[in-house]
Amino acid sequence: MEHTGDLSGEEAEQRGCLVLLRHGETQWSRSGQYTGRTDLPLVSDGREQARAAGERLAAEFPQGFDEGYMFASPLSRAQETAALAGFPGVRTFNDLVEWDYGRAEGRRPTQVAQMLGWGWDLWSDGPQSIDESLGGVWQAPLPEGGSVVVPGNSGESLQEVAERAMGLVRYAQPMVEAGHRVLFVAHAHILRIVTTQWMGLDAAQAQRFRLDTAHYAVLSRYHGDNVLKAWNR
């Protein structure tokens, strides 16, 4: 890997960036079910997506990412994506784990609304608004057969996830400002919320940023400001 050494402020700004890579497809990302802390593996298409993402990243960043500056969520779908994309040396970073959807876990948005009998929305209402009577441990069927155990906890509020995302920004920004290329491999919602916090936006605006499986975004600095350089590549 290339080392930055001592760079001027302008050189560091031109080189430094934070790349956010979403994991490849799983059974639940394919079916549209909320997948927070449930540790689902990639499906075969997801593994191919991860390899293809690695090829795109290698083309855009031929010098790679700096050693010690690559991080992944502890969940297997992110770890597997990192390895298949060509980044086996990632460091596990627990704060990159996905939003805890609580009692919405394993369900589609329309299913949650039907269960509650009103127009529930993740971004405005959050998992904690789901009645406790709908919680408890349950077996969620997988589209391709089998099932997985889902705990029915209360989950995280958007504010709690935003605070965690801001912590990730505070951790990464000095590295970017020093001219390092930093990589986060994680999940759609946490990465979208990290993006809002990087740019000083309200966390709810993250729902306006579509990030497909095994696609990535590039956050950087421009004339002293945090900016979005590229999205959903």
Residue pairs with C-beta under 8 A, 6 or more apart in sequence:
1 63
1 64
1 65
1 66
1 67
2 63
2 64
2 66
3 66
4 12
4 15
4 66
4 178
4 179
4 180
7 15
7 178
7 179
11 179
12 177
12 178
12 179
13 177
13 179
13 220
13 221
13 222
13 223
13 224
15 179
15 180
15 181
16 175
16 176
16 177
16 178
16 179
16 180
16 181
16 182
16 220
16 221
17 176
17 181
17 182
17 218
17 219
17 220
17 229
18 172
18 173
18 175
18 176
18 182
18 183
18 184
18 198
18 218
18 219
18 220
19 57
19 61
19 65
19 181
19 182
19 183
19 184
19 216
19 217
19 218
19 219
20 184
20 186
20 191
20 194
20 195
20 211
20 216
20 217
20 218
20 219
21 53
21 57
21 81
21 82
21 85
21 183
21 184
21 185
21 186
21 214
21 215
21 216
22 81
22 186
22 187
22 188
22 191
22 211
22 212
22 213
22 214
22 215
22 216
23 42
23 46
23 50
23 73
23 75
23 77
23 78
23 80
23 81
23 185
23 186
23 187
23 213
23 214
24 42
24 43
24 45
24 46
24 47
24 48
24 49
24 50
24 53
24 77
24 80
24 81
24 84
24 213
24 214
25 42
25 43
25 45
25 46
25 49
25 213
25 214
26 35
26 40
26 41
26 42
26 43
26 46
26 77
27 40
27 43
27 142
27 143
27 144
28 34
28 35
28 38
28 40
28 106
28 142
28 143
29 35
29 46
29 188
29 213
30 43
30 45
30 143
31 108
31 143
32 108
32 109
33 106
33 107
33 108
33 140
34 101
34 104
34 105
34 106
34 107
34 108
34 109
34 122
35 98
35 101
35 105
35 106
35 187
36 98
36 99
36 100
36 101
36 102
36 105
36 155
37 75
37 97
37 98
37 100
37 101
37 105
37 151
38 105
38 106
38 140
38 148
38 150
39 75
39 76
39 77
40 76
40 77
40 148
41 76
41 77
41 80
42 50
42 77
42 80
42 81
42 84
43 144
46 77
46 81
46 213
46 214
47 80
47 84
49 213
49 214
50 80
50 81
50 84
50 85
50 214
51 84
51 85
52 214
53 81
53 85
53 214
53 215
53 216
54 84
54 85
54 86
54 87
56 216
56 233
57 85
57 86
57 216
58 64
58 86
60 233
61 181
63 181
64 181
65 87
65 181
65 182
65 183
66 180
66 181
66 182
67 89
68 91
69 175
69 180
69 181
69 182
69 183
70 82
70 87
70 89
70 90
70 91
70 182
70 183
70 185
71 90
71 91
71 92
71 93
71 96
71 182
71 183
71 184
71 185
72 78
72 79
72 81
72 82
72 87
72 90
72 91
72 92
72 93
72 96
72 184
72 185
72 186
73 79
73 92
73 93
73 94
73 96
73 97
73 98
73 185
73 186
73 187
73 190
74 92
74 93
74 94
74 96
74 97
75 97
75 98
75 187
77 187
78 96
78 185
78 186
78 187
79 90
79 92
79 185
81 185
81 214
82 88
82 90
82 185
85 185
85 214
87 183
87 185
90 183
90 185
93 168
93 184
95 164
95 167
95 168
96 168
96 184
96 185
96 186
96 187
96 190
97 186
97 187
97 190
98 186
98 187
98 188
98 189
98 190
99 155
99 156
99 161
99 187
99 189
99 190
99 193
100 127
100 153
100 155
100 156
101 122
101 127
101 155
101 156
102 127
102 128
102 130
102 135
102 152
102 153
102 154
102 155
102 156
103 127
103 130
103 131
103 132
103 134
103 135
103 152
103 153
103 154
103 155
104 112
104 122
104 127
104 130
104 155
105 140
105 150
105 151
105 152
105 155
106 138
106 140
106 148
106 150
107 115
107 140
109 120
109 121
109 122
112 120
112 130
113 119
113 120
115 130
115 134
116 130
116 131
116 134
120 129
120 130
123 158
123 204
123 206
123 207
124 204
126 155
126 156
126 157
126 158
127 154
127 155
127 156
127 157
128 154
128 155
128 156
128 157
130 155
132 154
134 152
135 152
135 153
135 154
136 152
137 149
137 150
137 151
137 152
138 149
138 150
138 152
139 147
139 148
139 149
139 150
140 147
140 148
140 149
140 150
141 147
142 148
156 164
158 193
158 203
158 204
159 203
161 189
161 190
161 193
161 203
162 193
162 196
162 197
162 203
164 190
165 190
165 193
165 194
165 196
165 197
165 203
166 197
168 184
168 194
168 197
169 194
169 197
169 198
172 182
172 184
173 198
173 226
175 182
176 182
176 219
176 220
176 221
177 221
184 191
184 194
188 211
188 213
189 206
191 211
191 217
192 206
192 207
192 209
192 211
193 203
193 206
195 201
195 206
195 209
195 217
195 219
195 228
196 202
196 203
196 205
196 206
196 209
197 203
198 219
198 226
198 228
199 219
199 226
199 227
199 228
200 226
209 217
209 231
210 232
211 217
211 231
211 232
212 232
215 232
215 233
216 230
216 232
216 233
217 228
217 230
217 231
217 232
217 233
218 228
218 229
218 230
218 231
218 233
219 226
219 227
219 228
219 229
220 226
220 227
220 229
221 227
222 229
